[in-house]
Amino acid sequence: MTESALISKVWNFANVLRDDGVGYGDYLEQITYLLFLKMADEMSKPPYSKKMTFPRIKDTEGTELEDGELCDWETLSKKRGAELEAYYSQMLRSLGTEKGILGQIFTKSQNKIQDPAKLLRVIDMIGKEQWTMVGADIKGDIYEGLLEKNASDTKSGAGQYFTPRALIQAMVECLAPKPGKKIHDPSCGTGGFFLAAYDYIINHHSLDSDQKKFLKNSTFSGNEIVAGTRRLCLMNMFLHNIGEIDGETFISPNDALIADEGIRVDYVLANPPFGKKSSMTITNEEGEQEKQDLSYNRQDFWASTSNKQLNFLQHIRSLLKITGEAAVVLPDNVLFEGGAGETVRKELLKTTELHTILRLPTGIFYANGVKANVLFFDNKPASKEAWTRDVWIYDYRTNIHHTLKKGTMQLEDLRDFITLYNPSNRHKRTETYTDSNPDGRWRKFSYEEIIARDKTNLDIFWLKDKSLADLDNLPDPDELALEILEDVEAALEGFRGIVGILEK
């Protein structure tokens, strides 16, 4: 089957099941389970001949039944009708109790295709292909396409785990990761940063055999606490030729913020989850459930706060080696919030070189109302003097209009920023903002200028909003309505935070 025909077949079946009430997310999960089993079956045979160990069907307590059937592709592909549905459900539950990558793929797995005939059609579709012979780029394109469709489905809520691929690619190009280095994402979602970094290293370096092995098995690590998202990440990586099907997982299910696990890496690329507060649900003495703000007691943090993004920023800094570099997406509140926010900003400016901020437009994330930035900073050794000298800011927000359905942000839209960032030598940069060109988007501010600002506010902008100055050039009504909606939702989120403080 040709590449386009294979992609079309997988996607078309997603639409068929969608009409039956099986959403992209549920279809994606079933595809993940079945692809993994089929590829494991292929890998157990020549020329690979890997020793794949699969358990027998287990009882509800997780004990293998002596007369239970094997939980593998060969057994599954022979089932039909009601027997297929019953076996598939038992198999998923049994595999979810295993250790290593096998257990991570099948953790909390369930059968979401209740019609045995349609389940059999999906199994047959996957069974007809030799997936180990299909190129990693083709398998990856299929899976990434399904991930994006799932993210765009507002009902699934999966958009919060999906960072725009154009933004990811731009961040990776600026960081320009080198082979033989470790890359970490403490909130890795479906693994977009890993894939972009992998592609960048492959495309920009001629790797020897040791470097290829390191890239495949030792370069990437991360955390993802949501089991379903972690499963998608692991499969996404594996389909892109990262990791081994019978190896250990490199994605931890632990909350990255709980403790410093001692990991030190060369690069951190991340887009921590949206939502300002870290919270947990507890049951009181009356048996009632209530949410409580969660502050992490970390000795290596500069400030104790329940602000999730401030905690991630502090954690990311702790992950870096002395020579480590980071690029992280953070919402506006991190740049201007007082209290702990001011403390974190001052310490970040002192202990690292915070050299670049990219102001992002609205309308690029699947979570509405998000106003975010990318902070680029390099870790440094202890010093009495502040390491930050100048902070360069690129305003790609003012007078920029993107939506998720029309005028989506592309990598080329960020090409000007990447060029001005100058990845090959970021110490040689030229401002585009001047007295004679006040519309220049690229401007630097000295450490002294920033530290003198109220609360060390980094939310800096200078361009005039043309939509306010020229009523004849307003955006299209649908763009304007979306901007208003995003502003209202951002304001509501702020008011919820204020109400939470007042209730205390």
C-alpha positions in Angstrom: 0.0 0.0 0.0 1.3 3.5 -0.9 2.1 6.0 1.9 -0.9 8.2 1.1 -3.3 5.3 0.8 -2.1 3.9 4.2 -2.5 7.3 5.9 -5.9 7.8 4.3 -7.1 4.3 5.4 -6.2 4.9 9.0 -7.8 8.4 9.1 -10.9 7.4 7.2 -11.6 4.7 9.7 -11.3 7.2 12.5 -14.2 9.1 10.8 -16.3 5.9 10.5 -15.9 5.2 14.2 -16.6 8.8 15.1 -20.0 8.5 13.5 -20.6 5.6 15.9 -19.7 7.7 18.9 -16.1 6.6 19.2 -14.1 9.9 19.4 -10.6 10.5 18.0 -9.1 10.0 21.5 -10.7 6.6 22.0 -9.8 5.5 18.5 -6.2 6.8 19.1 -5.9 4.7 22.2 -7.1 1.5 20.6 -4.8 2.1 17.6 -1.9 2.5 20.2 -2.7 -0.9 21.9 -3.1 -2.8 18.6 -0.1 -1.2 16.8 2.1 -2.0 19.8 0.9 -5.7 19.9 1.3 -6.1 16.1 4.8 -4.6 16.0 5.8 -6.6 19.0 4.7 -9.7 17.1 6.7 -8.7 14.1 9.8 -7.9 16.2 9.6 -11.4 17.7 10.2 -13.0 14.3 13.1 -12.9 11.9 15.1 -10.8 11.1 14.7 -9.2 14.5 14.0 -12.3 16.6 13.6 -10.3 19.9 12.6 -12.3 22.9 9.2 -10.8 23.7 7.5 -12.0 26.9 3.8 -11.5 27.2 1.7 -12.7 30.2 -1.3 -15.0 30.2 -4.8 -13.6 31.0 -4.9 -12.6 34.7 -7.7 -12.6 37.2 -9.1 -9.4 38.7 -6.3 -9.5 41.4 -3.6 -9.6 38.8 -2.6 -13.2 39.1 -1.9 -15.2 35.9 -4.3 -18.0 35.2 -2.6 -21.3 34.4 -5.0 -22.1 31.7 -5.3 -18.5 30.6 -4.6 -17.6 26.9 -1.5 -15.5 26.0 -2.0 -11.7 25.8 -0.5 -11.3 22.3 -1.3 -10.4 18.8 -1.4 -14.0 17.5 -4.1 -15.0 19.9 -6.1 -11.7 19.5 -6.2 -11.9 15.7 -7.9 -15.3 15.8 -10.9 -14.2 17.9 -14.3 -13.3 16.5 -17.6 -11.9 17.7 -18.5 -11.8 21.4 -15.4 -13.9 22.2 -13.2 -11.2 20.7 -14.7 -8.5 22.8 -14.4 -10.5 26.0 -10.8 -11.6 25.3 -9.7 -8.1 24.2 -11.1 -6.5 27.5 -9.4 -9.2 29.6 -6.1 -8.8 27.7 -6.0 -5.0 28.2 -6.6 -5.3 31.9 -3.9 -8.0 32.2 -1.3 -6.2 30.2 -1.9 -3.0 32.3 -0.4 -4.8 35.4 2.9 -5.5 33.7 6.2 -3.7 34.4 8.3 -1.5 32.1 7.1 0.0 28.8 4.5 -2.8 28.3 2.7 -1.9 31.5 3.0 1.9 30.8 1.4 1.5 27.4 -1.5 -0.5 28.8 -2.0 1.3 32.1 -5.7 1.8 32.8 -6.5 0.6 29.3 -10.1 -0.1 28.3 -11.9 -1.3 25.2 -13.8 1.7 23.8 -15.0 -0.1 20.6 -17.9 -2.1 21.8 -19.1 -3.4 18.4 -17.1 -6.6 17.8 -17.5 -6.3 14.1 -15.9 -2.8 14.0 -13.2 -3.9 16.4 -12.4 -6.8 14.1 -12.1 -4.3 11.1 -9.6 -2.2 13.0 -7.6 -5.4 13.9 -7.7 -6.6 10.3 -6.6 -3.1 9.1 -3.5 -3.2 11.3 -2.9 -6.9 10.7 -2.6 -6.5 6.9 0.5 -4.3 7.2 4.1 -5.1 8.1 4.5 -2.0 10.3 8.2 -2.6 11.1 8.8 -2.2 7.3 6.9 1.1 7.2 9.2 4.1 7.5 9.3 5.9 10.8 8.4 9.1 9.1 5.2 7.6 7.7 4.2 5.9 10.9 5.0 9.2 12.7 2.9 11.3 10.3 -0.1 9.0 10.8 0.2 9.1 14.5 1.0 12.9 14.8 -2.0 13.5 12.5 -4.3 11.6 14.8 -2.9 13.4 17.9 -3.6 16.8 16.3 -7.1 15.7 15.3 -7.7 14.6 18.9 -6.3 17.9 20.2 -8.6 19.9 18.0 -11.6 18.0 19.3 -12.7 20.3 22.1 -14.8 17.7 23.8 -11.8 15.5 24.5 -9.9 18.2 26.3 -6.7 16.8 24.8 -5.6 20.2 23.5 -4.0 21.1 26.8 -1.3 18.4 26.1 -0.6 19.6 22.5 1.8 22.4 21.8 1.7 23.9 18.2 4.3 22.1 16.2 5.5 25.3 14.5 6.3 26.8 17.9 8.1 23.6 19.0 10.2 23.6 15.8 11.1 27.2 16.3 12.2 26.6 19.9 14.3 23.6 18.9 16.0 25.6 16.1 16.9 28.3 18.5 18.3 25.9 21.1 20.1 23.9 18.3 20.6 20.7 20.4 23.8 18.7 19.8 24.3 14.9 19.7 25.5 13.2 22.8 23.5 15.5 25.1 20.6 14.8 27.3 17.2 16.4 26.7 14.4 16.6 29.3 10.7 17.7 29.4 9.1 17.6 32.9 5.6 17.9 31.4 6.1 16.1 28.1 2.5 15.5 27.0 2.5 13.5 23.7 6.2 14.1 23.1 6.3 16.9 20.6 9.5 18.4 21.9 11.3 15.1 21.8 10.4 14.4 18.2 11.4 17.9 17.0 14.8 17.6 18.8 15.3 14.1 17.4 14.6 15.3 13.8 16.9 18.4 14.3 19.8 16.3 15.5 19.4 13.8 12.7 19.1 16.5 10.0 21.9 18.7 11.2 24.6 16.2 12.2 26.3 13.2 10.7 26.1 10.7 13.5 28.4 7.8 14.1 27.1 4.5 15.5 27.6 5.4 19.2 25.8 8.8 18.7 22.9 7.0 17.0 22.6 4.6 19.8 22.7 7.4 22.4 20.1 9.4 20.5 17.8 6.4 20.3 18.1 5.1 23.9 19.7 7.7 26.2 19.0 11.2 25.0 15.4 11.8 26.1 13.6 11.7 29.5 10.6 13.3 30.9 7.5 13.2 33.2 3.8 12.8 32.4 1.4 12.2 35.2 -1.7 11.5 33.0 -1.7 7.8 32.1 -3.5 8.2 28.8 -1.2 11.0 27.6 1.9 9.1 28.8 0.8 6.1 26.7 0.4 8.3 23.6 3.8 9.8 24.2 5.5 6.4 24.5 3.9 5.2 21.4 4.7 8.4 19.5 8.3 8.0 20.5 8.5 4.4 19.5 6.9 4.9 16.1 9.5 7.6 15.5 12.3 5.1 16.3 13.1 6.3 19.8 13.5 3.7 22.5 13.1 -0.1 22.3 9.9 -2.1 22.3 11.2 -4.4 25.0 13.1 -1.7 26.9 12.5 0.4 30.0 10.3 3.5 29.8 12.1 6.8 29.8 8.8 8.7 30.8 8.2 8.8 34.5 4.6 8.8 35.8 5.7 10.9 38.9 4.8 14.5 39.5 7.9 16.3 38.5 7.5 19.0 41.1 7.3 16.8 44.2 11.1 16.4 44.6 14.5 17.0 43.0 15.3 13.5 41.7 18.9 14.5 41.0 18.5 14.4 37.2 20.8 17.0 35.5 20.5 17.5 31.7 21.9 19.6 28.9 18.6 20.9 27.5 15.1 21.4 28.8 12.3 22.0 26.3 8.9 22.4 27.9 5.4 23.8 27.8 4.1 23.2 31.4 0.4 22.6 31.8 -2.0 25.5 31.8 -3.8 26.5 35.0 -2.3 28.9 37.5 -2.8 26.9 40.7 -1.4 23.5 41.8 -4.1 21.8 43.8 -5.1 18.4 45.2 -8.5 16.9 46.2 -8.7 15.6 49.7 -11.5 14.0 51.7 -12.3 15.6 55.1 -13.5 13.9 58.3 -17.2 14.3 57.1 -16.4 12.4 54.0 -16.7 15.5 51.8 -14.2 16.2 49.0 -12.6 19.6 48.7 -9.7 21.1 46.7 -6.8 22.6 48.4 -4.0 24.7 46.9 -0.8 22.7 46.8 2.6 24.3 47.6 5.7 22.3 47.1 8.2 22.3 49.9 11.5 22.2 47.9 14.7 23.4 49.5 16.1 24.1 46.0 13.2 26.5 45.1 13.6 30.2 45.6 10.0 30.7 46.7 7.2 28.5 48.0 4.0 29.1 46.0 0.9 27.3 44.7 1.5 28.9 41.3 2.1 25.9 39.0 4.1 27.7 36.3 6.4 29.4 38.8 7.1 26.0 40.4 7.8 24.5 37.0 10.2 27.4 36.1 12.1 26.8 39.4 12.1 23.1 38.8 13.4 23.5 35.2 16.3 25.6 36.4 17.2 22.9 39.0 17.2 20.3 36.2 20.0 22.0 34.2 23.6 21.2 34.3 25.9 24.2 34.9 26.1 24.6 31.2 22.5 23.6 30.6 20.1 25.6 28.3 16.3 25.9 28.5 13.4 27.1 26.4 10.1 27.0 28.2 6.5 28.3 27.3 5.0 30.2 30.2 1.9 32.4 30.6 2.0 36.2 31.1 1.4 36.0 34.9 4.9 34.6 35.4 6.3 37.8 33.9 4.4 40.3 36.2 2.9 38.6 39.2 4.2 40.0 42.6 5.2 38.1 45.7 6.7 34.8 44.8 6.7 35.8 41.1 9.0 38.8 41.8 11.3 36.7 43.9 11.6 34.0 41.1 12.2 36.6 38.4 15.0 38.3 40.4 16.7 35.0 41.1 16.4 33.8 37.5 18.0 37.0 36.3 20.8 36.6 38.8 21.6 32.9 38.6 21.0 32.3 34.9 21.4 34.3 31.8 17.8 35.1 30.8 18.7 36.3 27.3 15.5 36.0 25.2 11.7 36.3 25.5 9.4 35.6 22.6 5.9 37.2 23.2 3.4 34.8 21.6 0.0 35.8 20.0 -3.3 34.5 21.2 -5.2 31.9 19.0 -2.4 29.4 18.7 -3.2 27.1 21.7 -6.2 24.8 22.0 -6.9 26.1 25.5 -8.6 29.5 24.9 -7.5 32.7 26.5 -3.9 31.8 26.8 -1.4 34.7 26.6 2.0 33.1 26.7 5.7 33.7 26.1 8.8 31.6 25.5 11.7 32.2 28.0 15.2 31.2 26.8 17.8 31.0 29.5 21.2 29.4 30.2 22.2 28.1 33.6 25.4 29.4 35.1 27.8 28.7 38.1 27.4 30.6 41.4 28.5 34.2 41.1 28.2 37.4 43.1 27.3 39.3 40.0 24.0 38.8 38.1 24.6 36.7 35.0 21.9 38.4 32.9 23.2 41.4 31.0 20.6 42.1 28.4 17.1 40.6 27.8 16.1 40.6 24.1 12.4 40.6 23.5 10.7 39.8 20.2 7.0 40.9 20.2 5.1 38.4 18.0 1.8 39.4 19.6 1.0 43.0 18.9 -1.0 43.3 15.6 -0.6 39.5 14.9 -3.8 37.5 14.3 -3.9 33.7 14.2 -6.7 31.3 14.8 -6.8 27.5 15.0 -9.0 27.1 12.0 -8.0 30.0 9.8 -4.6 31.6 9.5 -2.9 29.0 11.8 0.6 29.8 12.8 3.3 28.2 10.6 7.0 27.8 11.1 7.7 30.5 8.5 5.8 33.0 10.6 8.5 32.6 13.2 11.4 32.6 10.7 12.2 36.3 11.3 12.4 35.6 15.0 14.7 32.6 14.5 17.0 34.7 12.2 17.2 37.5 14.7 17.8 35.1 17.6 20.9 34.0 15.6 21.3 30.4 17.0 24.8 30.1 15.5 26.0 33.1 17.7 23.3 34.7 19.8 25.9 37.2 21.2 25.9 38.9 17.8 22.5 40.5 17.5 21.1 43.7 16.1 17.9 45.4 17.2 15.2 46.2 14.7 13.6 48.7 17.0 15.2 52.2 16.7 14.0 55.8 17.0 13.6 55.9 13.3 11.8 52.4 13.3 9.5 52.3 16.3 7.6 49.4 14.8 10.6 47.1 15.1 9.7 43.9 16.9 13.2 43.0 18.2 14.5 45.1 21.1 16.9 44.6 24.0 16.6 45.8 27.6 19.5 46.0 30.0 19.5 44.2 33.4 19.6 47.6 35.1 16.5 48.8 33.2 14.6 45.6 34.1 15.6 45.4 37.8 14.4 49.1 38.2 10.9 48.2 36.9 8.1 47.8 39.5 8.2 44.1 40.7 11.0 43.4 38.1 8.1 43.3 35.6 9.2 41.4 32.4 5.9 41.9 30.6 7.3 44.6 28.3 5.8 45.9 25.1 6.2 49.0 23.0 4.4 48.5 19.8 1.1 50.4 19.1 -2.0 48.2 18.7 -3.1 49.3 15.2 -6.6 47.9 15.6 -7.1 50.5 18.4 -5.7 53.4 16.3 -7.3 52.6 13.0 -11.0 51.6 13.1 -11.0 51.1 9.3 -8.5 48.2 9.6 -10.2 46.0 12.2 -9.7 42.2 11.9 -12.4 40.0 10.4 -15.5 39.7 12.7 -14.7 36.0 13.5 -11.1 36.9 14.5 -12.3 39.9 16.5 -15.0 37.7 18.3 -12.4 35.1 19.1 -10.0 37.7 20.5 -12.8 39.1 22.7 -13.6 35.6 23.9 -10.0 34.9 24.7 -9.7 38.2 26.6 -12.9 37.5 28.6 -11.7 33.9 29.5 -8.3 35.2 30.5 -10.0 37.8 32.7 -12.3 35.2 34.3 -9.3 33.1 35.1 -7.7 36.0 36.9 -10.9 36.7 38.8 -11.1 33.1 39.9 -7.7 33.5 41.4 -8.7 36.6 43.3 -11.9 34.9 44.6 -9.7 32.0 45.8 -7.5 34.4 47.7 -10.5 36.2 49.2 -12.1 32.9 50.3 -9.0 32.1 52.3 
